[in-house]
Amino acid sequence: MPWVSGVDEIASETQVSEGWTYAVLPIAAISAIDTAVSGCGVKTFHGKKFKENQTSDYELFLNAIRSELLNHDGAHLTFTLLETTWKNQFLTSTRRIVSGGLQGAGITDPNAMSIAEHLFPGLATLQRLTSKTPATIMSIEIDSDNVSAKLALNGVVISGQTIATAKILGFAYEAYRKKLFPSSPQLCSNGICALDDAKSRAIQAADVFGNFALSYIFVQLGHPSKSRALKASIFERVFSNEITPGPIHTTATLTGPTNNDIQLTQSGGLTLRIGS
């Protein structure tokens, strides 16, 4: 059974802490979620676009995802923020690996290099997070931004043939996976694409989970806005059986002039994972 992973970037208010949010689900679960929310007024779910009068729709959406997590072994929602020192080390390391690999293959196109270096750290993290997922093959849908959107537009000429940057990134993904995380799912053919979130339910799931999880962390640390408090309450109602605030209090603190940001207080990062 094919699986899909929605991938989105996540960051605290002024990017003191940054990372990624993922929704890893079988295709059958995406269809079930679509059916569950078909009657909602909201057609495209996006954390930053949430409004109070949409509370019931967003709660239904997250409950539908949770039901599919329970139905499918290995399905999960995962949110990870990197501590500043580790973030710099990890980004430098993974970018060096992918750029070195591309150069070793004779690829020096600056646009392809920039795209690969931007996206590869989040993809490498996904491999680690899915190393015990029972899925054998997976496609990856990345939320489109100014860089990832170029995946579909940019190509590199190799031996007289134009090869899409997305395909080149897929080659790098598989090489890294086989070396470090061979038990994580194999990337399917043409398996990496950048999509607007309106075209990907998996990206919507990753986005809303990450955004609401971040609000939950802010509230737990004592700085809720009205919107954050509402998102946090929805998050708690849906995932109360799976989350405990203890790790948040021991690994994170509010920072910034008005305590409007999150700083991690121990090396590594903070990860919230719902599912198996």
N, C-alpha and C positions, 0 to 999 in steps of 0.2 A: 504494500500500500504506500503510495507516494505521500510525502510530508512537505510542508512549507514552513519557512521561518520568516516572520515579519521582523524587520530590524529598523530601529529608529535611534537617533542620538538623544541623549538626555543630559541636562545640566542644571545645576542650582542657579539661583537668581542672577549672579554675575560671573558664572562659570568658575567659581572657586573649585568646585567638584564637578567632574564631567564623567560621562560613561555612555552606556547603551541600554536599551530596553528591547526585549525579545518576546515574541510569541511563537512557540514551536508547536505545531499542531498537524495532525493528518488532514489531508484534503477533505475527507468525509466530515471532520469536525467543522471545517469552514462552512460547508453546505448546511450543516445542522444549525450553526449560529445564524447564517443568513435567514433560514426559515424562522428561527425564534424571534428575530427582530423585524420581520417583514411588515408587521403592522405598526411599527414605530413611526412617529412623525419625523424623527431624526433618521436620515438616510446614510449620512457619512459621519462617523463618530471621531471626534478630535478633542483631545483634552483641553487645549487652550480656547476652544470655541464653545465649551460647555456653558450653558445658562441654567439658572435655578429652575425655570419652568420645564427643563428637559430631564429633571432628576429621575423620573420613573423610567425613561427610555435608556438612560445611561446605566441605571442599576440593572435593568433587564439585560442589557448588552453584557455587562460583566458577569451576571448570573449565568447567562447562556454559555459564556466562555468557561466559567468554573465547572459547569455541568459536563462540558466536553473534556476538561482536564481529568475529571473523575472517571469518565468513560474510556479513556485511552491511556494506557500505561506509557510513560515517557513524555507525555505532553506537558508543557509547562509555560508559565509566564515568568520571566526573570528580569530583574532590574539591578544594574550594577553601577555604582559610582566609584571612581578611582581616587585614592588619596593623592595629593599633589606630587609628592616625590616619586611615588610608584607610577603615576600617570606619565610623568616625563620620561622615566626609564623605559616603561613599556612601549610608549609611542615611538621613542627613538629606536628601540630594538626591533620592533616589528616593521617599521618603515625601512630600516636598513636591510632587513631580510628580504622584503619584497623588491626593493629597488635593486639590490644586489642580484637577486634572481632574474629580474628582467634584463639587467645589463648583461648578465652571463648568457642570456639567450639572444643577445644582440639587439635588444629593444632599448633605444635611448630617446624615443619621442618624449618631449617634456610634458605634453598633455597627458599621455598615458601614464607616465611616471607619477605625476601629481595626483591623478585620480586614484591610482593603486595605493599610493602612500596614505591618502586620505581615508580610504575605505577599509584597508586591510586590517588595521588593529581591531575594529569591531567584528570582522569576520573571523579573525584568529580567536577572539574571545568566545564567539559562538561555537567554534569547534570544541573548545574546552568544556563549555556548558552542555554540549550534546554528546559528550564522549560515552555516556551510558544510555543514550536514547536507543530504543529498539528499532528505530527506523533505519532502513538500509540505504535509502536514496531520498534526497531532499532538494527542493528549489529554494532560493533566497530572494525575498522581495525587500528592497531597501527604500526607505522613504526618500523621495527625490528632493535634493537641495541643489544649490548652485554648482556643486562639484559632481555629485552622483548623477545628476541629470545628463551629464556629458557622456555617460556610459553608452547610451544608445546612439549618440551622434559621432563620437570619436572613434577612429580606426587607425591602425598602424599598418604600413606596407612592409611585408616581409616576403622576400623572394618573389616580388612582383604581385603578390596577393594582398588584398586589404583584409585584415583581421580585426574584428570589433574589439575595443578595449575590454568590454564585458567578458568576452571569451578569453582574453589574455589573463584577466583577473581570475577567471575560473581555473585556468591552468596553474596559476600561482597558489590558489586556494587548495587544489588537490595535491600539489607537491608538498605543501606545508602539512596538510592533514595526514598524508601517508607517512610522513616522517615523525610527527609528534602526537597526533590523535587518530590513529588508524581505526579505532572503534567508533568514531563519530560518523554520521551518515555521509555517504558519497554524494557529491554534487551531481545532479542530473545534467544532461546535455543542455547547453545554453541556460544554465541554472541560476545565473545571477542577473537581476534586472533592477532598475530604479523606476519606481512608480509613484505617481501622485497618490496620496493616501485614499482618495475617493475611489481608486481602482483596485484597492487591496484591503480585504477585510483583515488579513493577518497584520498588516501595518497598522491599521486602526486599533487592533487589539493590543499591539505592543505600545502604541502611543498613549492610549487611554490608561492602560495599566501603569506605565511609567509616570505619567503626569499625576495620576491620583495617588500613586505610591509616594511621590515626592511631596505632595500636599500632606499626606499622612505623616511623613517624617517631620515636616515643619511643625505640624500641630503637636506631635509628641515632644518636640523640643521646646514648645512654648511660644511659638510665634504664628498663630493662625490669623489669616485674613478671613473675611466672611466666605469668600469663594473657596479658600483652602479648607476651612472647617467643614463646609458642605461636601466637598470632594472626599475629605478624610472620613466623614461619617458614612458615605456610600461605600467607600473602600472597606471600612470596618464591618458594615452590615453584610457585605458579600463574602469577605474573606476572614471573618472572625475566628473560624475554626483552624485557620492555617497560619495566622500571624501572631507574634508576640512582640511587644515593644522593647523588651529588655535589651537586645543587641543594639538597637538604635541609640539608647541612652549611653551605652558604654563605648560607642565608636564614633559618635558625631556630636557636634555642638554648633550653636548659632554663632555667626560672625558677621563682620561688616559694621558700618557706622550706625545702622538702625537694626542690627541683628536680622538682616534680610537675606542672609546667605547661609550655606551649610559648609562646615569644614570638618573633614574626617580627622579623628584624633589618634588613629593607629595606622601603621603601615599596611599597605595593600588596598583594601577597599571595603565597601559596604554592599552586600548583595541580598536582595529579597527574592525568594523563589517560591512560587506557588505551583504545585503539581509535583510529579515524580521525576 
